[in-house]
Amino acid sequence: MGSAFGGAAFAADPAPATPAAPTASSLTDVLTASGITATGYVAASYYHSNGDGQYHQFDNKHDTFQLDQAALTLAYQPKEGFGALVNVAAGGGHENP
């Protein structure tokens, strides 16, 4: 009796492809893709006083920078349909005790 053995030779399986790392979208990309615009401003000033004037006798913060106001505006304003605009502003000024 004879016997026969058959076989198949397989090439080594290729390594699975490594998926590309997801790229994080920047905030600008996300806002632009959604049609939202973001704008804002910061206003600051320099306060100078030597304390010798008639209206400055109670000032105790001479020669200082101060934040006057900062604002952020977010808007969704499509050419047609409903839109929205949010404007947030905050600030302070020179405080006299």
Secondary structure as the mmCIF struct_conf table of DSSP 4:
data_model
#
loop_
_struct_conf.conf_type_id
_struct_conf.id
_struct_conf.beg_label_comp_id
_struct_conf.beg_label_asym_id
_struct_conf.beg_label_seq_id
_struct_conf.end_label_comp_id
_struct_conf.end_label_asym_id
_struct_conf.end_label_seq_id
HELX_LH_PP_P HELX_LH_PP_P1 ALA A 11 SER A 26
HELX_RH_AL_P HELX_RH_AL_P1 LEU A 27 SER A 34
TURN_TY1_P TURN_TY1_P1 GLY A 35 GLY A 35
STRN STRN1 ILE A 36 TYR A 47
BEND BEND1 GLY A 51 GLY A 51
BEND BEND2 GLY A 53 GLY A 53
TURN_TY1_P TURN_TY1_P2 GLN A 54 TYR A 55
TURN_TY1_P TURN_TY1_P3 GLN A 57 PHE A 58
BEND BEND3 ASP A 63 ASP A 63
STRN STRN2 THR A 64 TYR A 76
BEND BEND4 LYS A 79 GLY A 81
STRN STRN3 ALA A 84 ALA A 90
#
